[in-house]
Amino acid sequence: MWTRVLRRFRELVRRQEYVVTLHAWHKSRSADLMAFDLERLILCGSITARQREGESGEWKYAIEGVTPLGVPAATVVKLSSTDKLVFITVYRL
């Protein structure tokens, strides 16, 4: 459904033009997920939901997939005003 958006996210990951928020970093550490796992979610996962943020009006997207070790996980991302992919949070499913 959001094919063009997912394609853009994948392009940004391939070029390593992304930011992991402190919150996402803490969540990934507590879920035993590494940066490679976050990248894999974008490169091989699918968008399952989209929601507009209240004040900024930016869209954020939930992406679900499987890590290289076969762990089902999800992340919530958005595009920044500087056209970087921002990982907002990450969690195991």
N, C-alpha and C positions, 0 to 999 in steps of 0.2 A: 504494500500500500504506500509506504514512504520510501520507495526505491531510490529516488533521486537524493533524498536526504541521507540515506544509509550509504550510498555511493560516495557522497561528500565526506562523511565521517571516516570511511575506510581510506580515502585519499589522504586525509589529515593524519591518520595513524601511520600510514606507510611513510609519510614524510616526517614523522615524529613531531608534528605540530599540535601537541596537546598538553594540557595541564591537569595535574591530579590535585584536587583540593586537599587541604589538611584533613578534612572530615573523611574524604574518600580514602586517603592514605591510611588513616587509623582503622577504618572499617575493613580495608583490604588486609591489613596486618592481622587483625583479630579473626578474619576468616581464612587465614593462611593463603592469601592470594597475592601474587606478585604482579609487577608491571606487565610482564609477558601475558599473564592471564587476562588483564584488562584489555590489552591489545587484541587478544584472541576473541574476546567477547564481541568486539566491534567488527573484526575481520570475518568472523564465521557465524555470528549471531543474527538475530532478527529483531526489528523494532516491534514491541508488543503494545505500547501505549504512548500517547503524547498528551502533554498538559501545558497550559499557558501559565507562566508565573504571574502572580498578582500585580505587583508594582511595576516591574520592568516590562511586562508583556512578552518576555522571551519564551520561546517554546523549549520544553525539556522533554527528552525521550527516554523511555525505559527500553533497554535492550537485554534480551535473554539469550544465553548460549551455554556452551560447555567448555571448560578449560582443557588444556592439552592432557591433563590427567583424568579427564572424564567427569569432573565435578560440575554439576549444574549451578550456574551463577547468573547474576544480573547486575546491570549497572544503570545509572541514570546520568545522562549527559546533556549538554547544550552547547551551542556555538557562542563564543564570546564576541564582544564588539570588535575584537582584533582578529576575528576569523580563526580562532584556535578552538579545538575541541576541549571542553571542560568536563572532566569526570567529577560529578557531584557526590555520588555515593556508589557503593558496590556491596553486594551481599550474596551469600549462597542461597540456593533455592531448596 
